[in-house]
Amino acid sequence: MLCPFCQLDDQRIVFRHSVGSAQVVALWDRFPVSTGHLLCVPVRHVPTWFDASPEEQLALTSALEIAKAHIESQHQPHGYNIGINIGAAAGQTVPHLHVHLIPRYSGDVPDPRGGVRHVIPELANYLAEKPPEFIVRKTPSTQHPASHFTRGQLDPLLPHLKALIDGSKQADFSVAAV
C-alpha cells in the first residue's frame, strides 16, 4: 500500500517547517473532525512518535504553534485537541506518524469534558455526578471469559461466567483493586 503522506501533492501542503535536518509538512485533514483540522507530518517516513528522532519530535511540536496560527487566520476556534494515534489498537490507520491539531468550538458536542479521554467513552467524564461503577473491557480472545469484570447480580455476563465456572474442574482468578 502506498503511504498517503510520502508522496504529497504540493497543493495539499499548508506550510513546511524544519528543525535542523528534520522536516515537517502541515496539511488540512482530508477527513476533518472539525473545521480547520490540520495534520503535522514528518517528511521522513516514520511509523510512530516513538520511532521519530528527537529532532523530528521537536520539529513536530514546534510546527503546532505555526499550525495554530494558520487555523486562527481562517477560523475562530475556542479550544484545541492535539492527538497522535500510535498502533492499530489506538486507532492508527496510516502507518506514518502524524499529529492532529483539531480546533474545537463551543457547542460542537453536548459535553466536551474529558476531551481526549473520549477514546474510552466510559472514562471520558471523570467529573460526572455518578462515575461508572465498573468498566467492561474486551479482552483478547486468548483470555478466559472469566477474566471480565461484572457489575453484580444484574450483569448480563454473570450467568455466562457462572455456567463456565460450574462446568469447570478448576478456575483461576485474578483480582486487583485501585
C-alpha positions, 0 to 999 in steps of 0.5 A, a space after each residue: 500500500 502506498 503511504 498517503 503522506 510520502 508522496 504529497 501533492 504540493 497543493 495539499 501542503 499548508 506550510 513546511 517547517 524544519 528543525 535542523 535536518 528534520 522536516 515537517 509538512 502541515 496539511 488540512 485533514 482530508 477527513 476533518 473532525 472539525 473545521 480547520 483540522 490540520 495534520 503535522 507530518 514528518 517528511 521522513 517516513 516514520 511509523 510512530 512518535 516513538 520511532 521519530 528522532 528527537 529532532 523530528 519530535 521537536 520539529 513536530 511540536 514546534 510546527 503546532 504553534 505555526 499550525 495554530 496560527 494558520 487555523 486562527 487566520 481562517 477560523 475562530 476556534 475556542 479550544 484545541 485537541 492535539 492527538 497522535 494515534 500510535 498502533 492499530 489498537 489506538 486507532 492508527 490507520 496510516 502507518 506514518 506518524 502524524 499529529 492532529 491539531 483539531 480546533 474545537 468550538 463551543 457547542 460542537 458536542 453536548 459535553 466536551 469534558 474529558 476531551 481526549 479521554 473520549 477514546 474510552 467513552 466510559 472514562 471520558 467524564 471523570 467529573 460526572 455526578 455518578 462515575 461508572 461503577 465498573 468498566 467492561 473491557 474486551 479482552 483478547 480472545 486468548 483470555 478466559 471469559 472469566 477474566 471480565 469484570 461484572 457489575 453484580 447480580 444484574 450483569 448480563 455476563 454473570 450467568 455466562 461466567 457462572 455456567 463456565 465456572 460450574 462446568 469447570 474442574 478448576 478456575 483461576 482468578 485474578 483480582 486487583 483493586 485501585 
